[in-house]
Amino acid sequence: MFEGWPLLSLLVWLPIAGGVAVLAAGNGSAERARWTALAVAVGTLALAAALWVGFEAGVAGMQFEERVAWIRAFDIHYHLGVDGISMPLVVLTAFSTLLVVVAAWEVVRYKPAQYLAAFLIMEGIMIGVFSALDAILFYVFFEAMLIPMFLIIGIWGGPNRIYATLKFFLYTFLGSVMMLVALIYLRTQAGSFGIQDFYSLGLPVGIQTLVFLAFLAAFAVKVPMFPVHTWLPDAHVEAPTGGSVILAAITLKIGGYGFLRFSLPIAPEASLALDWLLIGLSLIAVVYVGLVAMVQTDLKKLIAYSSIAHMGFVTLGFFLIFRIVAAGGGRDGALLALEGGMVQMISHGFVSAAMFLCVGVLYDRMHTRRIADYGGVANRMPVFAGFFVLFAMANAGLPGTSGFVGEFMVILASFQAGFWYAAIAGLTLILGAAYSLWMIKRVVYGEVQNDEVAALEDVNRRELALLVVLTVVILYFGIHPAPLIDVMAPSLDALFGIVMSTL
Amino acid sequence: MTFEMPQFALAAPEIWLGIMVCVVLIADLFDRGGEGRIAFLLTQLTLLVTVWLAFSTHWGGAAQITFNGMYVSDNLAAVLKAASAGLAAITIGYSRDYLRQRELLRGEFYLLVLIATLGMSVMASASSLLVLYMGLELLSLSLYALVAFNRESRVGSEAAMKYFVLGALSSGMLLYGMSMIYGSAGSLLLGDIMAAAAAGENRLLMAFGMTFALVGVAFKFGAAPFHMWIPDVYQGAPTAVTAFLGSAPKVAALALFLRLLAEGLGDLHDQWQIMAIILAVGSLAIGNLFALVQTNIKRMLGYSTVSHIGFLFLGLIAGSNEGYAAALFYAISYGIMAAGAFGMIILLSRRGFEAEMIDDMRGLNDRHSGFALVMLLLMFSMTGIPGTVGFYAKWMVLQSLVEAGLVWLAVLAVIFAVIGAFYYLRVLKAVYFDRDEAPAPLEAPLGPRVVIAANGGLVLLLGLFPDALIELCRAAFGL
């Protein structure tokens, strides 16, 4: 139905053009800016849905490819395409941005047109990151992402926003420039900037290790992995609700996506040689950062740390594959780990977005994020409390929610690598439940703590719609994850083949 | 000695500029009441026609040498001339109202800019040491006078004095080096010097001369440790002059380097490479670190220029045509960014108020979101973030370094780029995050507004479609 359409280009450029239109429309009229932004976000999601429908699930290679010469002297192409790994992330991006636009509706009062435009432009750039197949094009989108996020945190953030946004910018910038040098080096070896041309180059292990470390610098900061995670809590706490949602739901995924698209297939031998490092850091993220999350007194910080712990699961799944194969787990075991990591990424996109939206709902009413300021919210906001508890359960990995599926797959796969990997990773189920539920107990249950809580009003229709949509998605993928796994399995299988072929 | 008629047509841009200098001089005499309007319009016309003439005189085909071997007309000269005239036209576009408000609006300003542009054109086409030096002095003397344009200003006079003394010193160094190069090669013509260098005659003497010449070139660029004049001159000169000084002459300095060291002494590349590396790394370090602590934005941009010069030098040290093309792209795109940044300072200044401090930028987004957006583009372009032309400038340089096997230099360069990001972000912090309690409305006139919008648009346009400019810069070196 959509054959011959430049669907990916539309997905990239419609939101960016829409962002410019919102800026133009919002000159003086916030209302017009909101409706324009909503129309653009809905239109983009519709295109993303068309992408999902038009996508052939059984195919491992790239689909919807577009290729136009861009910088002729260096053989750089405007080359877009999606496979089973990137397509769900594109759809997730379009979905999350729509949530953000709706969530900002009457809440953002300072320059709403610029706020919405920044998110729409961000959406286009992020879709570009996921669909770029040329290394320079990828880098252009990857870095350009910093611009809107820098503004979003810095303009609409909390009291300490300037410190947070500078830290965010410089951390991620330092990480990514190293990758740029690596990409330029790879071009001298491969003769082109096509990402897929970088695969199976057969570089010596020493060079591969340097390339791997350069990619690690870029993606570990984005994920973020311990010990370069410290920008995330700061950025999350100071960012406006929408900023937190996009940061948690999408930008963190770009790190995980980068590991799959670059690190593993381009430097497989280095990945094998350094998997102890990645596995170690992932397990530290799962356990140590989980413990750190428990002692937080700030709602957003708690969720930010829990995000780091959940992303630890993603990287654990991706880099355990070598140990699984070595322990005799075979292709199926390794695929389970990869699929688990991917499902965890998608699921975390929904769950963390839901958690941050819930905190946003509370913050809009109380203007505080301190857990101690709340207590007994359920007495005044019963509907909201129900949703919040459900999302917290999903965050803790309750079976029946999407949060369970990814974690369970990764733990199951890690058993094949060795008992202790699974045992340590399994601690997350306890830790996740502990920090999520303890937070719920302190915020939602108990007696009404103070007058501000007593004056709370329950969610309005707009907020309710957001929460219902997220609930449906989280439960759907919790009960029936097969469509998601079917889409990504062939591509992950092909990826695994590329990784293993040079070992 | 035979006398052959020179091919005057090849020197059409210079001849046109020379004629128009006289025309502007005379026209301005009869325009006493018009506040230099005629001089301004004629200058802009002249510069735009020069851009066109540069390409129409020579594009494609082999290099042609005339005037007894002293003048060369090739693709490189065409690009350099067009770039310097174009950048001059942009920066002049900001100047008129600024000068009028400070009662500096005299026709001489435009005249001096034209003479400086003529000097740059001569340098771009020089094929002999003498012509090169003549062009350089034509440029330098005009610039000294321009920096001193505000006679009432003490900082301005101080800056002019400093610039003149240091500039004269560096010219002396350059001339001394040239004299030794002449001594070893026995000719002033760059072609003969190239042949002598390739034959390896008097190599020691030639290397000695080359060292002095490089020092002179580094002075003109403002590369550390020869950068001392930059911050003072940038701060002290009237902003309209700083805008001109900070953009087009960088292209001319590159012309000097390319003609003298890359072309004439290209065979001594292994000798000057290590010196160029020291200059590049030193400039990156000093420029970026000193810029971090500045509160005056003109001074900060001065130190940032030093760091950009360091990056540009990184393109030169590879000694390959790819590297030279990268440096040329860098110089042109930096000229566009610098013109815009100083143009913005001009626009934000009012009668009796110089928007010189970074704090003066505060709340710009509340005052005028369009200007804020242009500032955003310019600062991110200087940082080297994609979507702006500055990214491709840095990327091409890195590309040439990696291809030359100098990966460690590329890593060093990007680390300094991250350090440099901090002070550009500080400007954006003032523009976007600091809120002005009582925002003063902007009262910039229409002309400069259009120019700044075009300037910002150019940064974005070249940031999305850099292909044409890259091809142009590569064609200049026959790639």
Interface residues (C-beta under 8 A of the other chain):
Chain A: L23 W70 I71 R72 A73 F74 K111 Q114 I136 Y139 V140 F141 E143 A144 L146 I147 F150 L151 G154 I155 R161 I162 T165 L166 F169 L170 F173 L174 V177 M178 L180 V181 I184 Y185 R187 T188
Chain B: N365 S369 L376 F380 T383 I385 P386 G387 F391 Y392 W395 L398 Q399 V402 E403 V407 A410 V411 V414 I415 A417 V418 A421 F422 L425 L428 K429 Y432 F433 P466 D467 I470 E471 R474 L479
